[in-house]
Amino acid sequence: MKILVVGGTGLIGGSAALYLSLSGHTVTIAARRPAPIGSPLADLPLIPMDFLAAEQDLDQLAPFDALIFAAGNDFRHIPRGTPEGQYWLRANVQGVPNFLGAAKRAGIRRAVYVGTYYPQTMPQLIERIPYIRSRHAADVAARALASSGFEICSVNPPSVVGVVRGHIDTRLKARADYALGRMPEIPDFAIGGGTNVMSTRSLSEAISGALLAGEPGKAYLVGDENLLFKQYMEEFFRAAGREQTLPVINKEHPLFPDAAIYFGRGNTLFYQPDAKETEVLGYHQGDIKRAVEEIVDYYKRQ
């Protein structure tokens, strides 16, 4: 298939683009900025694109059979000075369905929207947290576009870890640097609570499976390992050669800010994806240890 990956220079979109390309598909990435020189993503064709543009060029979208939308926005993307609620409305509630509607009008026949796990795992947060409410609205609106001529479903992952060569994920780099002892100003400790974690490799497999075999209009909750934050960080320390037992301290951690833990510091967000859905999508689990080792090895060299 000819596949367009929107958000194709990011961690999730870039991983999916490379996986789909290696699987034999003809992949083009769409992003506001090109991939860094030296990244394998730079070898893929690029369409400069802002999915929030008022009007999408249907001629740019028409050549493709399928689309992966992995350009989801979170708190890191809010422009300085822009009210949070205003940004979520424009980027998620309005921007996502507007863009996917343009893809449908352009004749793209299959699509996958990459969302987030919060609406399916903790629906009580939808009304309380504006960000989660906006992602839920985007997911619902995206899947409502499903028809016989536009088969779209969503894949909703938890916290994601992995590496795209040439790409720097500042969040994961900081965690690797911390484990490597490059942040002596931050004491070695963990916070309470935990969440499900999934590798980019597993997620890319799930995205591919959803594109090929997903049920139109369905939301697929995907995931891998339920880890306490303590276990998660100890994996990084182990991969860095500094194996130790981290104390759990009930205070905000600079690398895990309270504002980013929507279910609350000290709480857990654990779940098991539906086994039948996992089989349909065809993705592997048990991949976190390998992914963390790859992350630490990669950022050790940066």
VENQUIVEN-V302522 format. One record per run of one state. SS is the DSSP state (A for helix, B for strand, O for the rest). FROM is the first residue (numbers start at 1). TO is the last residue. If there is no record, write none. Layout:
{{SS:FROM:TO} {SS:FROM:TO}}
This chain:
{{O:1:1} {B:2:6} {O:7:10} {A:11:22} {O:23:25} {B:26:31} {O:32:39} {A:40:43} {O:44:44} {B:45:48} {O:49:57} {A:58:62} {O:63:65} {B:66:69} {O:70:74} {A:75:77} {O:78:83} {A:84:105} {O:106:109} {B:110:114} {O:115:117} {A:118:121} {O:122:124} {A:125:128} {O:129:129} {A:130:144} {O:145:146} {B:147:147} {O:148:149} {B:150:156} {O:157:158} {B:159:161} {O:162:169} {A:170:179} {O:180:188} {B:189:190} {O:191:193} {B:194:199} {A:200:213} {O:214:218} {B:219:221} {O:222:224} {B:225:228} {A:229:239} {O:240:246} {B:247:248} {O:249:252} {B:253:253} {O:254:255} {B:256:256} {O:257:257} {A:258:260} {O:261:267} {B:268:269} {O:270:274} {A:275:281} {O:282:287} {A:288:300} {O:301:302}}
